[in-house]
């Protein structure tokens, strides 16, 4: 008995972020009829928050005299993941990411710079291609091209089920903007719903951390794992590193542009909930590493304890560590004094003239915190950190007033996803592709091990944009009978 559908397309894309729109544009250019289902009232997903995307041996690198070979990039991903990444998926991305730059430029993107995120981060490759207007503008360009090509985009429309018939994908069941169920036929379905960063239950289930209810989401609120769940229902299997999260230290209630937030992850003095120094703070050069540190601490937070001298330094000389292009490394934190004053008034940052006076405000024994600060200051003056071996940024905390900023785990995206092959086809429980089903972007696994690779900046969005059009090309070949499934 044949399936009954309200409407049919060659390809249905579930998710209207960077990966989904890249897929939709390419499929339409290939001559397919395409629909995009986006559950949020606007397109973009977490890609709308991205500054740039990674590529290797691109013409944008070449014209700037930057050399990052595909061989270097492949080794970087594999070595960083301890070879837990899928070599075939990594290679497919590395080989095609430069083509993504060309494709986005053909849509109107203008690349203003190719940079790293932190000059002091060891081994960082110069791969971060920053377009004018950042990736949010690229999203606008892809949307405009998709509509021009006749792609039908349905906002506030959630995919609820993938329909299978005769062992292959036949379409999806969705709920439209009016709350009505609609059955949509498709010869192939591509799922790119951005992962599960906004789903505490899934965070606790899949990640190695147990603080899912505490993690602060600074990405898209729509990333609740919907796409993963509908793929699981038709036999998709988790990638071995499905619990990979892009975490960062974040002050609750702040945005990524906040200067108080930036001060909170500078590599100065971090103490745990008991007032004890807890790590080599230089991990903050890689906010992914720092995010892992904070998630693993007792209570999943630390206090950044800073003094007036450090505040003056941040204002007058600039920060040691920035956060992408939102706060540049070396930027002078001119808003910090006023913002700190407002935070103290609001009771979200604590201030005292002495360390002993600061301690009870943050629930710490004054004797413990005073001794810890004195020990840290002695290491700073000696110029050698024999406790955690921090080789630079040994700035003592000794000129009051003193401030304590509470930093907790923030999340931008998850990146583990489900198992795919290098054609972005979803792999089923039998180890073979599920015919007609593809996954892209943060729903797809294989590019990462247990951590996001910040030494290759722009990886997540580079993979999103690249995997999208790669999936479209393969699906087109199958639909047109040019390649076998």
Steps between C-alpha positions, in 0.01 A plus 500: 500500500651833392547784746260794479661844514360851500788628288814350350853621422819343378679604818382612844752674724423490871664804660563845357843577642826523312517133406135481397507813287827398335334169413182663373681747274722233348211259445294768330796595282520133408142514376319335790175617655577587862322585823662623821324438832615729783333472838605847614332815366825600330783332312863478607523268797833511679672599175354846552737535797812386312763751400672302225580156365804284439656419165834365381703599193230755416562779253423745784797356692720499193447867418592588860816290496356249749594137459294232670513176304230237488755252632561723804129538559428128476778419745381774736150352522617144535774573754282731711231232516755226579377348173148461635373720216380322187790529254270480197271779625799715599662453161179582312463824692866598470499435126186704434501789750683734260226443242250621761678836505453527124134400522424754772686770308291421191195579714649838592716433806807721535780364718668778696767306687643156570621477860548292814299540818792547742852594399645331809323167448766243406458329165195694382458490122403813307170367367230735628345668194297800620241631252359851505203495736629169638308179432168667582534686169592179319174355634315794346673444168417129498138567590467753218652257249285213622182703455617621160547137393151405615584327827190499720588601855256421779568677829357396838468153351636203695585162351357233730569176314691362205277284283651178366357283224650183352816551707578852384405856586167609356441833676432669832208579726508855632295744703454830318476855631126456563554186706364278225662173400636486146643199317777590257631253248867500405747290307764598757507675836795695640499568875699792638327624814810614689543239772366501857674785683166625635382163632624440858375142504699411188804689628498287813434182303769534236775719646757407761377785723207492741420871494254512209242692703761763586660554160419843353398486134632788290416340165166446334210420736372262234784251543307245705604181323183459292686395189709244683193345659308458175810339345540265796140390446582370151818319599777760514774429751697748714852592398746379765565860606138614501567664838741757353404848620639844419516644850644826628512679836213746513358737758129434540284779366773636272548498126823404324577871448494579874823640641431356844458161337829549316675593823369177651695274263829691498795277605544656844377326817217247497381334821242228550197503727726434801724797422790288372685560178383231258695500171763655279295800390683521170246244380286807439694563180286219358148566622403143417761369741391755760139393452593140570685610813208696642249223425713252691550707815296435816172678443614576143621853563803701601556846641728732306665710772642825364633819650496865402844478336376230265188701421716801416717279280199363312363849444825673405705225337242251377396143573725197475221288351199601296199306378512478124412826329248590772782613728834501322815377667684815613185712501484761777213417732389859534151405618630286785498751788144617438378148430665365815343776709157410362564130561602564860187709549293217352665243725642292214864598564650538847735775619702557818797703614675187628518135397375403846200725444435354156504137617171482694315669216582202276445239768868429565699475824699829528801314637507266201458770235752734666760225517431399139541854370818549702642176361408599144653845545824347623517286186437806286779695669735204469419483128445123517171317546596177675136417572344492153797597279350810343782640293366854449233741622627469858328815622463525880169584663603757761361845423145545627218531458450137406227345288366146456326403175314168488562309177286201400484274193355665193425309182485610139441168323527123530699322232484125553189410306427175322718276288527595135726405211702741291200562271306627806272195483363387835629158605246256642528225758611253235802716416361603160353834387129554556387564141398860444602632842783750551624699797707817499649760734482442874259208465772306317790334677851416390700822486588516870624283783398592853569874465450781252825581319558870558846472347317481165266796545173500312472121486136463603364758258739394226370147531140621513525696177708234326303193610181667383595530136681166500181327617302682232737387227488137607121502541468657156710225349286231660170666405611548141638148482857617452635320806381208705378553854 
